[in-house]
Amino acid sequence: MEETPTGTEPRPRPARPARPVLLTVLCTLTFIGSGMNLISGLLVSVFFDTFTSLMTALSKSMSLPGMDLLLEARPSFFLFNSFCYGLSLTGAWMMVNLKKTGFHLYTIAQILLILAPMYFLKMPGPSVFDLILSGIFVILYALQLKYMS
């Protein structure tokens, strides 16, 4: 309790709304996933030539699905993805602090991350895995909007 300027009457502090456990878990998973992707995207874009030579050598020794797509990518693809993951982290930070605007930032970031490979890598359509995973997170976050202001 805080005291009034005169020091005689206690004034109650406004109660901070409780953050649901599911929202905390979702934000934690987003911090981990988006944070790791942000760092790796920045590292790949900065050390792109080294990354390309390592991936080329690796693709000669073993066949990995999607390797040819990564070898066709330019640094701008990884830099753009890093920007989107940063936007996703910002949205999660706002949602963990119960701000609805964070949900909108997060959702925009997920849409851009789904569309980026189609633009940068000329893929014919979005990845089904990315659609499902992003969709689940957006839906679960949307169910938590009633707790945000």
N, C-alpha and C positions, 0 to 999 in steps of 0.2 A: 504494500500500500504506500502511496505517495502522500506526502503532507501538502496541504495548501500553502500558499505563500505566507499566510499568517502563522502557520504551524499548529493550528488547533484542530482542524477537522481532517480526518483521513479521507482520501479520495481513491476509490477503487480503480485499478488499472483495467483497461479494456481487455477482455479475454481473447487470446489469439485462437482462431479456429484450429481444431486438431486436423492434422494431415493423415489421411487414410493410409494404412499399411500398403495396400496395393499400389497407390500412387508413389509411395517411397520406393517400393521394389522396382516399379517400372522406370522411374527416374534413375535409380542406381544402375540398372541394366543399360539404360541409354548412356549414362556417363561412361560406363566401361566400353561398350561397343563403339559409340561415336568417338570417344576419346582416343581409342586405339586406332580407329580408321583415320582420324584427323592427323595423328602423328605419322602413321605409315604413309598416308597420301602426301604429306609435306616432305617426308624423307625421299620418297620415290621421285617427286617432282624436282627436288634439289639435286639428287644424285641419279638423275635419269639415265645417263650413259652407262654408269656402273650397273644399274638395275637391268638395263637392256642386255648388256653383255652377259651378266649372270643368268638371266632367264633364257637367253639363246643357248648357252652352254648346257643348262639344265634340260631344255627341250630336246637337245640332241641325245642326251643320255637316257631320258625317260619320256613317256608320253603322258602329259597331264591335260585333262579337259580344260578348254578355255585359254590355254597358254598362247595360242596363235592370236587371240583377240588382245591379250595384254601386250604382246609384242608389236601390234599395230597401233597401240595407243600413243598419244603424244603427252608431253608433260602437262599441257593445259587440261587434259582430262583429270589427272590426279590432283591438280591444283583446284579445279572446279569442285571436285568431290570433297576436298578438304574444306573448302568454303561452306559447302552444304552440311558437312558434319559439324562444323563450328556453329552454324545456324541451329542445327539439331541440339547441340549442347546448350546453347543459349535458351532455346525453348524449354528444355528439360529443367534448367536452372530456375527459370521463371515459374514453371509448374510446381517444382518442389517448394517454391515460395508462394504457392497457391494463386498464381496470376494466370488468367485465361489466355492472355495474349501469347503465352508460351506455347499453348496447344496449337495456335495458328502458325507460329514460326516453325514448330516441329513438323506439322503437317506439310507446309510448303517445302521444307527441306526434304522430306521423304518423297514427295512428288518429283522434285528436281532430281533426286538420286535415282529414281526409277527411270526417268526420261533421259538422263545423261548418257548412258551407253548407246541409246538409239541415235543420239545426235553425234557424239564424239566417235563412236566405234561403228556407226552405220548398221547397228543391229536391227533386224526386221521388226522386233517387238520387245516388250519388257520381259525380264526374267520372272518366271513363275514363282520362284523361291522368294525373290525380293518383293513381289506383289503380296504374297501370303504373309511374310514376316512383317512388312511395313503395315499391311492392313490390320493384322492382329494388334500391333502396338497402337495404331491410330484409334481403333475401336475401343481398346481398353482405356486409353487416355480419355477418349470422348465420354466414357462412362464415369469418369472422375471429374468432369467439368462442373458438376453440381456443388463440388466442394471448393471451387475456385471463384475468385471475384474479378 
